[in-house]
């Protein structure tokens, strides 16, 4: 009987795996990417518009939006339950005084958006959505695959440093976070992203919280979070270049911000992790961008504000270009020694070895990815 139950469970698991790998119609994939992009990119502008709109009858649009921006800059720093209460009081007081219907509607939307951040969990885990995302994100692209030293991956105490960030981390989303093959090979894994996006991402929290499960989840990139996970031996994946790479993005150029990104190496040394370089070819072709004002943009980037004007499809700039091959390669792990308190010299030594391993991975697979003359720029 136990054998039959085990076989039955295995059959169900295999059926789910096969179902998740079925190619989805492109238009459904486009809608998924559009909803994701809206949640990731438009949430904050939508909050500023609705909060400002609730005050518009008294202040006018310019002053109202500027006031909303000022409130957001302050409230994002405090407990989000207090932030939700402040937005509720300001927006509904203003709309009540205006005695008009549309400010009430905008106040309700602004309050609901802020309340998402105030909840410990915006929604429950959703396996059906997860299964659709496994195939939906990857089916959007011309080709979307995971390759490399997959047989060398070990469950637990593995750290996957993923490059490049690109504009919206399309490869990281398609082949790593929501990549069925990555989950099957790596097992339980946690994906580290920007603290504001993870914990205060408004609509993005719905996607992130629905992802939670035995397979892992999304966490912020704070040092305390990383160390808490490493103390438990959990595997992790993150993009070290983060917003700096988004700011430096230029169509067709293979760029990674790594020269001064050493924190992940330090903690891998401290907890004795196996460190895998991961590179996605095709990320540099997902969007076109507008250059200029680089000094100002990098200054804003250091303040945690990514500044990049981008467009993908002509009829929907938010969607990435679709005729792109997203090929992600995982390199062999660097076996780092465990050093309880690594010195700066030890961190520099292993950071240099990691940089060499990343360049070697890039050069080894660039011809396979259709870019035999590509050069990797280390910023």
GUDRENSE-196369 format. One line per field, with one value per residue (C-alpha): z, x, y; residue number from 1. Coordinates in pm, whole numbers, plus 32768, in hexadecimal, padded with zeros to 4 digits. Layout:
GUDRENSE-196369
c3 [Z/...]
c1 [X/...]
c2 [Y/...]
n [NUM/...]
This chain:
GUDRENSE-196369
c3 [8000/805A/7F12/7E57/7F10/7EC2/7D54/7D4A/7DE6/7CEF/7BCD/7C41/7C69/7B0D/7A79/7B1C/7A9F/793C/794B/79BD/7897/7790/76AF/76FA/75E7/75B6/7606/775C/77A1/7735/7827/793F/78F5/78D9/7A2C/7AC7/7A2C/7A9F/7C02/7C05/7B4D/7B63/7CCF/7D60/7C4B/7C77/7DEE/7DB5/7CB5/7D8E/7ECE/7E1A/7D6A/7EB5/7F18/7DC1/7E02/7F10/7E94/7D1B/7C63/7C7A/7DEF/7E38/7D85/7E21/7F77/7F2C/7EC9/800E/80DA/8029/8068/81DD/8209/8152/8273/838C/83F8/82D2/83B3/8421/82B4/8252/836F/8308/819B/820A/82E7/81EC/80B2/8144/8208/80CB/7FF9/8109/810A/7F8F/7F8B/7E3C/7DDD/7D16/7E31/7F11/7E0C/7DEF/7F6B/7F82/7E7F/7F2B/807D/7FF3/7F47/8085/8156/8086/811A/8277/826B/82C6/819A/8084/8005/803B/7F72/7E26/7D7F/7C49/7C08/7C46/7B49/7A45/7A89/7A5E/78F2/78B5/78E6/781A/7700/76B4/7625/74DE/75AD/7725/77B9/78DF/789E/7932/7A4F/7AD3/7B42/7C33/7CF6/7E59/7F2A/8054/8093/7F24/7EBA/7D54/7CF0/7BB8/7AA9/7A0C/7AA8/7962/7975/7A16/7A56/7949/7948/7AC4/7AC6/79A3/79DD/7B51/7C36/7B68/7AAC/7AD9/7A7E/7B74/7C8F/7C32/7C32/7D5B/7E41/7F55/7F0D/7F7B/7E89/7F14/7E83/7EDF/803C/7FC1/7EA7/7F87/80BF/803C/7ED1/7EDD/7DC1/7D97/7EEE/7E5F/7D6A/7E6A/7F84/7E97/7E46/7FAA/7FE9/803D/7F0D/7FAF/7F88/7F58/8065/8079/804A/81A3/8254/8376/8288/81CC/830D/839D/8266/825E/83C8/835E/822D/8137/7FC8/7F3A/7DF2/7DB9/7CBE/7D58/7C56/7CAD/7C4F/7BE0/7ABF/7A69/7A5E/7989/7899/7728/7616/7594/768D/7788/78CC/7A38/7B6B/7C3B/7C8E/7DD6/7E1E/7F1D/8036/7FAD/7F9C/8104/818A/80AF/8153/82AE/828D/81A4/8074/7F16/7E2C/7CC9/7BBC/7AE2/799D/78B6/7748/76A5/77CE/771C/75FC/76C3/76B8/7610/76F0/76E3/774F/77D3/7929/79A6/7ACE/7B4E/7B14/7BCD/7CEB/7D05/7CEB/7E22/7ED4/7E72/7D52/7C03/7AE0/798A/786E/77B1/76B4/7630/753A/746D/74C9/7639/76B6/7800/7755/7700/7596/7546/7435/752D/7597/7713/775C/78C6/791C/7A79/7AB5/7B91/7CFE/7DAA/7EE5/7FE3/8130/8269/8314/843F/841A/82BF/8298/817D/80D7/80E1/8054/7F3C/7EEB/7EC4/7E1B/7D12/7CEA/7CC4/7BBC/7AFA/7B13/7A8B/7965/791E/7922/7835/773F/7744/76DF/7614/74C6/752A/7578/741C/748F/7439/7435/756F/767F/77EB/7889/7A00/7A9B]
c1 [8000/811B/81C3/8083/805C/81C5/8197/8057/80FF/821F/812D/8077/81C4/8232/80E5/8107/826C/8207/80DB/81BB/82A6/8195/81C8/80C6/8028/80FC/7FE2/7FAF/8122/8117/7FF9/80C1/81F3/8115/8076/81CA/8265/8140/8164/82DE/82FB/81AE/814D/8201/8198/8032/8043/80CB/7FBA/7E9B/7F1B/7F5D/7E0D/7D56/7DF2/7DD4/7C8E/7D44/7EAA/7E9A/7F48/80AD/80B0/7FE1/80D1/8201/815F/811E/828C/82FC/8211/828B/83F9/83AF/82B1/8381/8479/8382/82A8/81BF/808F/80CA/80FE/7FB0/7F03/7FA0/7F38/7DD6/7DB5/7E4A/7DA0/7C43/7C4C/7C9D/7B98/7A92/7AD0/7ABE/7966/79AB/7994/7AD6/7BBF/7B18/7B61/7CCD/7CEC/7C66/7D63/7E86/7E22/7DFE/7F50/7FFC/7F47/7FEE/813B/80A6/804A/8141/80C1/7FF7/7F6D/7F8A/8074/7FD4/804E/7F73/8009/8165/8132/80B9/81E0/82D6/8270/81DB/8315/83F5/82FC/82FA/8459/84D9/85AF/85D9/86C3/87A3/88F5/8A4E/8AE4/8993/8A16/8B07/89F5/89BA/8884/88BF/89D9/89EA/89EF/8994/8A15/894E/89B3/8957/8834/87C7/86A0/859B/8664/85AD/86A1/86A8/852C/8502/861D/866B/8554/8439/850D/8488/85D6/8693/85AC/85CC/8748/8781/8666/85FB/8682/8643/865A/86E1/8660/865B/85C2/84D0/8454/8432/839E/82FE/82B7/813E/80A7/81EF/81B3/808E/8175/8289/81AE/80F4/8247/828E/829F/837B/844E/84B9/8450/84BA/8579/8622/8797/87D9/890C/883C/875B/8880/892D/87ED/87C2/8930/892A/8821/88E9/87DD/883B/8816/881A/8842/88BD/89ED/89EC/8888/881D/897A/8965/8808/8889/89B7/88E5/8928/8886/8968/8A84/8ADE/8B18/8B2B/8B66/8C51/8D92/8D0D/8C08/8CB7/8BBD/8B33/8C94/8CD8/8BA7/8BE3/8D3A/8CAE/8BB6/8C7C/8B96/8BCC/8BC2/8B3A/8B5B/8A22/8A08/88DF/8920/8808/87C3/8878/877C/8638/860B/868C/86F0/8732/888F/8918/8937/8A04/8AA1/894C/88B6/89CD/89AF/883C/888F/896A/8837/8776/86B9/86E4/86CE/86AA/85C0/8571/8485/8455/833C/82D0/8161/81A8/82F7/82D1/82E8/8446/84A0/841B/8506/8622/86D2/86F8/880C/8880/89C0/8A23/8B97/8C4F/8C55/8D76/8DB7/8DED/8E91/8DCD/8E6D/8DA9/8E31/8EC9/8FBF/8FA1/90CD/9026/8EE5/8FA6/905C/8F20/8E65/8F78/8F58/8DE0/8E0C/8EF8/8DFC/8CE7/8DBC/8E1E/8CAE/8C56/8D6E/8D28/8BBA/8BA6/8BCD/8AC1/89DF/8A1C/8B07/8C67/8CFE/8C54/8D2A/8CC4/8CEB/8D31/8CC2]
c2 [8000/80F0/809D/80E9/8233/8292/8238/8300/842E/8410/83FB/8536/85ED/8583/85EE/8745/8764/870B/87F5/8915/88DA/88F2/8A20/8B2B/8C00/8D36/8E27/8D85/8DA3/8F10/8F52/8EAE/8F84/90B8/9076/9032/9167/923C/91B8/91EA/9337/93F0/93B2/94DF/95D5/9556/9597/96F6/973D/96BF/9762/98A7/9892/987A/99CA/9A6C/9B2F/9BF9/9C0B/9BE8/9ACD/9B50/9B95/9A5E/9973/9A1B/99F3/9885/9856/98F9/981F/96E6/973C/9757/9640/953B/9557/9508/93E3/93A7/9384/94EB/954D/94B2/956B/96B6/9689/9630/9767/985D/97D9/97A6/98ED/99A7/98F1/9921/9A96/9AA1/99FA/9953/97E5/97B7/982B/9724/961A/9684/968E/952B/94AF/9563/94D3/9372/9382/93F8/92F3/91E0/924A/9250/90DF/8FD2/8F0D/8FB2/8E64/8CEE/8C0C/8BAE/8A6E/8A9E/8BF5/8B6A/8A50/8B48/8C2E/8B0E/8AED/8C46/8D15/8C30/8BF4/8D69/8D5C/8CCC/8BDF/8BC7/8AC1/8A6F/89CA/89A8/88E0/886E/871A/87C2/8874/87FE/883C/8922/8A19/8A81/8BEF/8C51/8DA9/8E04/8EFB/8FE3/90A1/9143/922F/914C/900B/8F48/8E23/8E0F/8DFC/8D08/8C11/8C2E/8CAB/8C16/8B1A/89B9/891C/89F8/898D/881F/8831/8918/88AF/899C/8AF8/8C5E/8D82/8EC8/900F/9180/91BC/92C7/91E8/90B5/9151/928F/923A/927B/91AB/90EC/9052/8F8F/8EDB/8EAB/8E27/8D3C/8C9F/8C26/8AAF/8986/89DC/8B25/8C8D/8DF6/8EB2/9007/903E/90CC/9045/8FC2/8EFF/8E68/8DFC/8D68/8C90/8C2C/8BBF/8AC3/8A55/8AC5/8AE9/8C48/8D04/8E79/8F7B/9028/9143/91AB/930D/9377/9283/92FE/9464/9400/932E/9368/9298/9184/91C1/90B0/916F/9106/91E1/910E/91C9/9256/914C/9071/9040/8EF9/8E69/8ECF/8E18/8CE7/8CD5/8D09/8BEC/8B0A/8B12/8A8A/8BB7/8B8A/8C97/8CAA/8D6D/8DAA/8DF5/8EBA/8F9E/90B9/90A6/90AE/9229/9360/9481/95F4/965F/97A7/984D/9725/97DA/9849/96F2/963F/9739/96ED/957C/9598/9621/94E7/958C/94D8/95CC/952F/958F/944F/93B4/9255/9210/933D/9313/92CE/9356/929D/9148/90C5/9084/8F29/8EA6/8E78/8D39/8D37/8C3C/8C1F/8B65/8AF2/8AD7/89DB/8A3D/8AE5/8A19/8B2C/8AE1/8B38/8C63/8CE6/8E48/8E76/8F94/9092/8FED/8E98/8F2A/8FD6/8E92/8DC5/8EE1/8EE4/8D6A/8D8F/8E9F/8DBD/8C9E/8D7D/8DF1/8C87/8C1F/8D3D/8CF0/8B7A/8B9B/8CDE/8C29/8B2E/8C56/8CE6/8DFD/8D82/8EE2/8F65/9002/900C/9166/9168/92B3]
n [1/2/3/4/5/6/7/8/9/10/11/12/13/14/15/16/17/18/19/20/21/22/23/24/25/26/27/28/29/30/31/32/33/34/35/36/37/38/39/40/41/42/43/44/45/46/47/48/49/50/51/52/53/54/55/56/57/58/59/60/61/62/63/64/65/66/67/68/69/70/71/72/73/74/75/76/77/78/79/80/81/82/83/84/85/86/87/88/89/90/91/92/93/94/95/96/97/98/99/100/101/102/103/104/105/106/107/108/109/110/111/112/113/114/115/116/117/118/119/120/121/122/123/124/125/126/127/128/129/130/131/132/133/134/135/136/137/138/139/140/141/142/143/144/145/146/147/148/149/150/151/152/153/154/155/156/157/158/159/160/161/162/163/164/165/166/167/168/169/170/171/172/173/174/175/176/177/178/179/180/181/182/183/184/185/186/187/188/189/190/191/192/193/194/195/196/197/198/199/200/201/202/203/204/205/206/207/208/209/210/211/212/213/214/215/216/217/218/219/220/221/222/223/224/225/226/227/228/229/230/231/232/233/234/235/236/237/238/239/240/241/242/243/244/245/246/247/248/249/250/251/252/253/254/255/256/257/258/259/260/261/262/263/264/265/266/267/268/269/270/271/272/273/274/275/276/277/278/279/280/281/282/283/284/285/286/287/288/289/290/291/292/293/294/295/296/297/298/299/300/301/302/303/304/305/306/307/308/309/310/311/312/313/314/315/316/317/318/319/320/321/322/323/324/325/326/327/328/329/330/331/332/333/334/335/336/337/338/339/340/341/342/343/344/345/346/347/348/349/350/351/352/353/354/355/356/357/358/359/360/361/362/363/364/365/366/367/368/369/370/371/372/373/374/375/376/377/378/379]
